[in-house]
Amino acid sequence: MHDTIWFEIQGIPTVSVASSGFGEAAIAQRRALGMNGARFVLVPHPIQDATDDEMRVKAADAFEQIISALTEI
């Protein structure tokens, strides 16, 4: 979330992508950093042991959510 907020402050639309196991942490961090509107998309947990092919599927599945988050007003 730190990077997302830094880019947003610079005027660059940004979306963090994180494992679903870290959704609560993302909410807490954006609140603590003073940007409750910072956007993020969660992909299925875990990702640590995912193969490259599994990560490609997770990325493809999240693509529309990421684009939507970037373009919402």
C-alpha positions in Angstrom: 0.0 0.0 0.0 2.9 2.4 0.6 3.8 2.4 -3.1 0.2 2.7 -4.2 -0.3 5.7 -2.0 3.0 7.3 -3.1 2.0 6.9 -6.8 -1.5 8.2 -6.1 0.0 11.3 -4.4 2.0 11.9 -7.6 -1.2 11.8 -9.6 -0.6 8.3 -11.1 -3.6 6.0 -10.8 -2.5 2.8 -9.0 -4.0 -0.4 -7.7 -2.2 -2.8 -5.3 -2.6 -6.5 -6.0 -2.3 -8.8 -3.0 -3.1 -12.3 -1.8 -6.6 -12.6 -0.3 -4.9 -13.5 3.0 -3.8 -9.9 3.3 -7.1 -8.0 2.7 -7.5 -6.9 6.3 -3.8 -5.7 6.4 -4.4 -3.7 3.2 -7.4 -2.0 4.7 -5.5 -1.3 7.9 -2.5 0.1 6.1 -4.4 2.4 3.8 -6.3 3.7 6.9 -3.1 4.2 8.9 -1.5 6.0 5.9 -4.4 8.3 5.6 -5.8 7.2 2.2 -8.9 5.2 2.8 -9.6 5.3 -1.0 -6.4 3.6 -2.0 -7.5 0.7 -4.3 -6.5 -2.9 -4.2 -7.5 -6.2 -5.7 -7.1 -9.5 -4.0 -6.1 -12.7 -5.7 -6.7 -16.2 -4.2 -4.3 -17.1 -1.4 -1.7 -18.5 -1.3 0.6 -17.2 -4.0 3.9 -18.1 -2.4 4.0 -21.7 -3.8 2.1 -21.0 -7.0 3.7 -22.1 -10.2 4.3 -19.6 -13.0 1.2 -21.1 -14.9 -0.9 -20.7 -11.7 0.2 -17.1 -11.3 -0.7 -16.4 -15.0 -4.2 -17.7 -14.3 -4.5 -15.6 -11.1 -3.4 -12.5 -13.1 -5.8 -13.2 -15.9 -8.7 -13.7 -13.5 -7.9 -10.4 -11.7 -7.3 -8.4 -14.9 -10.9 -7.0 -15.2 -11.0 -6.1 -11.5 -7.7 -4.2 -11.8 -8.8 -2.3 -14.9 -12.1 -1.5 -13.2 -10.3 -0.2 -10.1 -8.0 1.9 -12.2 -10.9 3.5 -14.1 -13.5 4.0 -11.4 -14.0 7.6 -10.3 
